[in-house]
Amino acid sequence: MDFSGKVAVVTGGGNGIGRAVALGFAQRGAQVLVVDRDADAAAAVAAEIGKAAAHQAADVTRAADVAAYVQAALDRFGRIDCFHNNAGIEGKVAHTAEYDEAMFDAVMSVNVKGVFLGLRHVLPVMLRQQSGAVVNTASIAGLVGTPGMPAYVASKHAVIGLTKVAAGEVGPQGIRVNAVCPGPIATRMIADIAKQVSPNHPESVEANYTAGIPLRRYGTPEEVANIVLFLCSDLASNITGAQYVVDGGRTAAPAGVAQAGMR
């Protein structure tokens, strides 16, 4: 996975999975634009990478901000070869019958509109180039239901739908669009969900989650980054419209199955 001479743009690049992807691209030779709503976080990751990186603050729900980060990449690096369309939020944990409408709108705006706007503004650049690879961050919540997270689940199902539509549209021009579907990953997001589920004993949430994962642990941001980098590389040259699960087996062997099988 050699990205020498390539340019990568990573949204939500200031922390978690996005940070790991940005660092991974840079370690393999790419020039990287780190995009995040948190300007300081984006700047810190760019500084960690060094002269091969630039950073841009952006609210991915605003078309003007998205157009600005695309233009920033072109002004600094001249092209966009790889796009990790990653920025997302978890929202609140509450049952559908009790879910706050404003929170639902906020989650859908970042996780769906933000992904759409990224595609809307990056794909024309790749179409002009007649090349490029996009990886959208979905989730295993885009494949199965998670009680108490209606907005997040709906948004991640939508990301997979957008991925498939875009892949069909731009494949003939040599552009690939895929999605990565992480399970529980050791990031701020999963820690926030645990605190919402059990404010007094968030560690119990991890114990319950990992009991239903055959590998018995959360994944790491770097493990997700490895799949994103693979999907952006020439090694994945015949892969488009796909969703790659990185969940330690959680969706393959739901809670109780793995425990019952090996006694």
C-alpha positions in Angstrom: 0.0 0.0 0.0 2.2 2.7 -1.3 0.6 6.1 -1.6 3.7 8.0 -2.8 2.6 10.9 -5.0 -1.0 10.6 -3.9 -3.2 13.1 -2.1 -5.7 12.1 0.6 -8.5 14.1 2.3 -9.8 12.9 5.6 -12.8 14.4 7.3 -13.2 13.9 11.1 -9.4 13.6 10.9 -8.7 15.3 14.3 -9.3 12.2 16.4 -10.2 8.6 16.6 -10.5 6.6 13.3 -9.9 9.7 11.2 -6.7 10.5 12.9 -5.4 7.0 12.5 -6.3 7.1 8.8 -4.6 10.4 8.2 -1.4 9.2 9.9 -1.6 5.9 8.0 -1.8 7.7 4.7 1.1 9.9 5.6 3.3 7.0 6.8 2.8 5.4 3.4 3.8 8.4 1.4 0.7 10.4 0.8 0.1 14.1 1.2 -2.8 14.6 3.5 -5.5 17.3 4.2 -6.8 16.8 7.7 -10.4 18.2 8.0 -12.2 18.6 11.3 -14.8 20.8 12.9 -12.3 21.2 15.7 -9.7 23.4 14.2 -7.1 22.7 16.9 -7.5 19.0 16.6 -7.0 19.1 12.9 -4.0 21.3 13.3 -2.5 19.0 15.9 -2.7 16.0 13.6 -1.3 17.9 10.6 1.6 19.0 12.8 2.1 15.4 13.9 2.4 14.4 10.2 4.7 17.4 9.3 5.2 19.2 6.0 3.3 16.6 4.0 0.0 17.7 5.6 -2.3 20.6 5.8 -5.4 21.2 7.8 -8.8 22.8 7.3 -11.6 23.5 9.8 -15.0 22.6 8.4 -18.6 21.9 9.4 -19.5 19.1 7.0 -23.2 20.0 7.1 -22.4 23.3 5.3 -21.9 23.1 1.6 -19.7 26.2 1.6 -17.4 24.6 4.2 -17.2 21.4 2.1 -16.5 23.2 -1.1 -13.8 25.1 0.9 -12.0 22.0 2.1 -12.0 20.6 -1.4 -10.6 23.8 -2.8 -8.0 23.8 0.0 -6.8 20.4 -1.1 -6.6 21.5 -4.7 -4.8 24.7 -3.9 -2.2 23.0 -1.7 -1.8 19.7 -3.5 -3.4 19.9 -6.9 -5.6 16.8 -6.8 -7.5 14.4 -4.6 -6.7 10.7 -5.1 -8.2 9.3 -1.9 -11.1 10.6 0.2 -12.1 9.2 3.6 -15.6 10.6 4.1 -15.5 9.9 7.8 -16.9 12.7 10.0 -19.8 11.6 12.2 -21.6 11.9 15.5 -23.3 9.4 17.8 -26.2 11.5 19.1 -28.1 10.6 22.2 -29.1 7.1 23.5 -32.9 7.0 23.8 -35.7 4.8 22.5 -37.5 5.8 19.3 -40.7 6.7 21.2 -38.7 9.2 23.3 -36.1 10.4 20.9 -35.6 14.2 20.6 -36.5 15.5 17.1 -33.7 18.2 17.1 -31.1 15.5 18.0 -32.4 13.3 15.3 -32.0 16.1 12.8 -28.5 16.9 14.1 -27.3 13.3 13.6 -28.8 12.9 10.2 -27.3 16.3 9.2 -23.8 15.3 10.0 -23.9 11.6 9.2 -25.9 11.7 6.0 -25.9 15.2 4.6 -22.2 15.5 5.5 -21.4 12.3 3.6 -23.6 13.4 0.7 -21.9 16.8 0.5 -18.5 15.2 0.6 -19.4 13.0 -2.3 -21.1 15.9 -4.1 -18.0 18.1 -4.0 -15.2 15.5 -4.2 -16.5 13.3 -7.0 -16.4 16.0 -9.6 -12.7 16.4 -8.9 -12.2 12.7 -9.3 -14.3 12.6 -12.5 -12.1 15.3 -14.0 -9.1 13.2 -13.1 -10.8 9.9 -14.3 -9.5 8.3 -11.1 -9.9 8.2 -7.4 -11.0 6.1 -4.4 -13.6 7.0 -1.7 -14.3 5.3 1.6 -17.3 6.4 3.5 -17.5 5.5 7.2 -20.7 3.6 8.0 -21.0 1.2 10.9 -22.3 -2.2 11.8 -25.3 0.0 12.9 -25.8 0.3 9.1 -26.3 -3.4 8.9 -28.3 -4.3 12.0 -30.5 -2.5 14.5 -29.2 -1.1 17.8 -32.0 -0.4 20.3 -31.8 3.1 21.7 -29.9 4.6 18.7 -32.6 5.2 16.1 -30.9 8.3 14.5 -27.4 6.8 14.4 -28.7 3.5 12.9 -30.8 5.2 10.3 -27.9 7.5 9.4 -25.5 4.6 8.9 -27.9 2.6 6.8 -28.2 5.7 4.6 -24.4 5.9 4.3 -24.3 2.4 2.9 -27.1 3.4 0.4 -25.2 6.5 -0.7 -22.1 4.3 -1.1 -23.8 1.9 -3.4 -25.5 4.6 -5.5 -22.3 6.6 -6.0 -20.3 3.4 -6.8 -22.7 2.6 -9.7 -22.6 6.1 -11.0 -18.8 6.7 -11.1 -17.4 3.2 -11.6 -17.3 3.6 -15.4 -15.0 6.5 -15.0 -12.5 4.5 -12.9 -13.6 5.8 -9.5 -14.3 3.4 -6.7 -16.6 4.1 -3.7 -16.7 1.7 -0.7 -17.8 1.8 2.9 -16.2 0.6 6.1 -18.4 -0.7 8.9 -16.7 -0.6 12.3 -18.1 -2.3 15.3 -17.2 -1.0 18.8 -13.9 0.8 18.5 -11.9 2.2 21.4 -12.5 5.9 20.7 -14.2 8.8 22.4 -17.5 7.9 20.7 -17.9 4.5 22.3 -16.8 6.0 25.7 -19.6 8.6 25.3 -22.2 6.0 24.5 -21.1 3.9 27.6 -21.5 7.0 29.8 -25.0 7.6 28.4 -26.0 3.9 28.9 -24.6 3.6 32.4 -23.4 7.0 33.9 -22.3 5.4 37.2 -20.7 2.3 35.8 -19.6 2.9 32.1 -17.1 0.0 32.4 -20.0 -2.4 32.7 -21.1 -1.4 29.2 -17.7 -2.5 27.7 -18.0 -5.8 29.6 -21.4 -6.4 28.1 -20.4 -5.4 24.6 -17.2 -7.5 24.5 -19.0 -10.6 25.8 -20.9 -10.6 22.5 -17.7 -10.2 20.4 -15.9 -13.4 19.5 -12.5 -11.6 19.7 -13.6 -10.4 23.2 -12.3 -6.8 22.8 -13.0 -3.5 21.2 -11.2 -2.8 17.9 -8.6 -0.1 17.6 -8.7 2.9 15.3 -5.6 1.6 13.5 -7.4 -1.7 12.7 -10.1 0.3 10.9 -7.5 2.5 9.3 -5.9 -0.6 7.8 -9.1 -1.4 5.9 -9.6 2.2 4.8 -6.1 2.3 3.4 -6.5 -1.1 1.7 -9.7 0.1 0.0 -8.0 3.2 -1.2 -5.0 1.3 -2.5 -4.4 -0.5 -5.9 -4.7 -3.8 -4.0 -8.5 -3.1 -4.0 -8.7 -2.2 -7.7 -11.7 -4.5 -8.4 -13.6 -3.5 -5.3 -16.4 -1.0 -5.4 -19.9 -0.6 -3.9 -18.9 -2.9 -1.0 -19.1 -2.6 2.8 -16.2 -4.0 4.8 -17.0 -5.0 8.4 -14.4 -4.5 11.1 -16.1 -5.7 14.3 -14.3 -8.6 15.8 -17.0 -11.0 14.6 -19.9 -9.2 16.4 -22.3 -9.3 13.5 -21.2 -12.8 12.4 -21.7 -14.4 15.7 -24.2 -12.4 17.9 -24.2 -12.6 21.6 -24.4 -16.1 22.9 -23.4 -17.9 19.7 -19.7 -17.9 20.2 -20.0 -18.8 23.9 -22.2 -21.8 23.1 -20.0 -23.1 20.3 -16.8 -23.8 22.3 -17.4 -25.5 25.6 
